[in-house]
């Protein structure tokens, strides 16, 4: 193993995740020139502009927005232990289970 800055962080025999002995890990500091930083930021700005143009061309998607927001709220509740029971969702889950049970009976599985 070559004696670069990253080698001291890898055990003998570990592969270099970036290949070709790059020796750069997520925990390493990487010096960048002003030009590199500027180009890096310009790349992010260009990607953001493409995203904005794509979203604008697609138009509003209220159903997606609502379902995404509700999903995020439910995930936050689960993570914090504040999830509230949802009887309608429980009914739908049970309906699906019954349908699958019937299909398994018909299919012999």
C-alpha positions in Angstrom: 0.0 0.0 0.0 1.4 3.3 -0.9 2.1 5.8 1.9 -0.4 8.6 1.1 -2.6 10.5 3.5 -5.5 8.1 3.3 -3.5 4.9 3.7 -3.2 5.4 7.5 -7.0 5.3 7.7 -7.4 2.0 5.8 -6.4 -1.4 7.1 -3.9 -3.4 5.1 -5.6 -5.1 2.2 -8.6 -2.7 2.1 -9.5 -1.5 -1.4 -9.4 2.2 -2.2 -13.1 3.1 -2.7 -12.3 5.7 -5.3 -9.8 3.4 -7.1 -6.4 4.1 -8.6 -4.9 5.0 -5.3 -6.9 8.2 -5.1 -6.5 8.1 -1.3 -9.5 10.4 -0.7 -12.1 9.4 1.8 -15.1 11.2 3.0 -13.3 12.1 6.2 -10.3 13.6 4.4 -9.7 17.3 3.9 -9.3 18.1 0.2 -7.7 21.4 -0.7 -9.4 23.1 -3.6 -8.3 26.1 -5.6 -10.6 29.1 -5.9 -11.3 28.1 -9.5 -12.2 24.6 -8.5 -14.6 25.9 -5.8 -16.1 28.3 -8.3 -16.6 25.5 -10.8 -18.1 23.2 -8.1 -20.6 25.9 -7.1 -21.5 26.7 -10.8 -22.2 23.0 -11.3 -24.6 22.9 -8.4 -26.3 26.1 -9.7 -26.6 24.7 -13.2 -28.2 21.5 -11.8 -30.6 23.6 -9.7 -31.5 25.6 -12.8 -32.2 22.4 -14.8 -34.4 21.2 -11.9 -36.3 24.4 -11.8 -36.9 24.4 -15.6 -38.1 20.8 -15.4 -40.5 21.5 -12.6 -41.8 24.6 -14.3 -42.4 22.7 -17.6 -44.2 19.9 -15.7 -46.5 22.2 -13.9 -48.1 21.9 -10.5 -48.7 18.4 -9.0 -50.9 19.0 -6.0 -51.7 15.4 -5.4 -48.0 14.5 -5.3 -47.3 17.4 -3.0 -50.0 16.4 -0.6 -49.1 12.7 -0.6 -45.4 13.5 -0.1 -46.2 15.9 2.7 -48.4 13.5 4.5 -45.8 10.7 4.1 -43.1 13.0 5.6 -45.4 13.9 8.5 -46.1 10.2 9.2 -42.4 9.3 9.0 -41.6 12.1 11.5 -44.3 10.8 13.8 -43.0 7.2 13.6 -39.5 8.4 14.2 -40.5 10.4 17.3 -43.0 7.8 18.5 -46.0 10.1 17.9 -47.7 8.0 15.3 -51.5 8.1 15.6 -53.7 5.1 14.7 -55.3 5.3 11.3 -58.4 3.1 11.2 -59.0 3.6 7.5 -55.4 2.6 6.6 -55.8 -0.5 8.9 -59.0 -1.4 7.0 -57.3 -1.1 3.7 -54.4 -3.2 4.8 -56.7 -5.9 6.0 -58.6 -5.8 2.7 -55.3 -6.4 0.8 -54.4 -9.2 3.2 -57.8 -10.9 2.5 -57.4 -10.5 -1.3 -53.9 -12.1 -1.1 -55.2 -14.9 1.0 -57.9 -15.6 -1.6 -55.4 -15.5 -4.4 -53.1 -17.9 -2.6 -56.1 -20.3 -2.0 -56.9 -20.2 -5.8 -53.3 -20.7 -6.8 -52.6 -23.4 -4.4 -49.8 -21.4 -2.8 
